[in-house]
Amino acid sequence: ENPPELAGVCDLSQLIYLEMPHVLYNLKYRFSSMKTKFCYTSISSILLAINPYETLPIYGDDVIEQFKSAAEKGRLIPDRPH
């Protein structure tokens, strides 16, 4: 089992144990147990997305502006795998 401080990491390559039960636990934790529901997770440069079957407030005007500003500078937004 991974240490509790690794629960909910955004990049699964940070996990010590990367077997399927640990991956599924982390995905469930990120979506169900954190204050913000995260449907996107990564494993290094690979994006994992779960279908939440509900509308999430993840693409508001603030997020659109972050992406626009970053694109104008030719940069990626940190902590956003998508």
N, C-alpha and C positions, 0 to 999 in steps of 0.2 A: 504494500500500500504506500502511496505517496504521502509525504508529510502534509499536514493540514494547511500550512502556509502556501502550498502550491495549488490548492483548490481554487479553480476559477482563472487560472493563468490564460492570457490571450493567445499565447504561442505554446502549443502542446510539446514542442521540442524541449521545453524547460522541465518537463516531467522526468522524474527518475525512472519510473516504470511506464512504458508506453503501450502495454498490452490493451486489447480492445475493452475490457471492463473498466480500465482506468480512463481511457479516452471517453467512453460513454458517460462515466461518472462526471468528468470535467464538463462535458457538453451540457449535461442535465443541470449541474451546479451553476454554470454561467447563465442558463436560461431561467431556472426556477428558484435559485437561492440567493441571487445577488439583487441589489436594489434596482439596477437597470437590467432589463432582459437583453442578453446578448445572443443574437442568432448567428453571428459570424465569429469564427475561431480560425486560427491558422496552425499549420505545422510547417514551420520555416516559411517557405514561399508558396505553400499550398493552402488554398482557402477551403475551409469547411463551412457549409451553410446549412442550417436546419430550417425547415419550413415551420414557422410558428403557428400557422393556421389562425392568425389574428393580426390585426393591424398594429404595428408598433410605431411609436413616435420617434423614429430614428433618422428621418430625412426632413427635418424642419428647415426653416430659412437659415438658421445658424449653421447647420451642417452644409447646406448648399453654398453658403458664403465661404466656409472653410475650404471646401474643395475648389471653388473658383479662385480664391486667393492663392492657394497652393499651386494650382495649375498655371497661373500667371507667372509664378516664380520658378516653374519647372520642378516642383518638389512634391513629395508625398506627405500625407498627413500622418504623424506618428500615432500609434495605438489604434489605427483603423485598418484592419486587414483587407477591406474591400476597396 
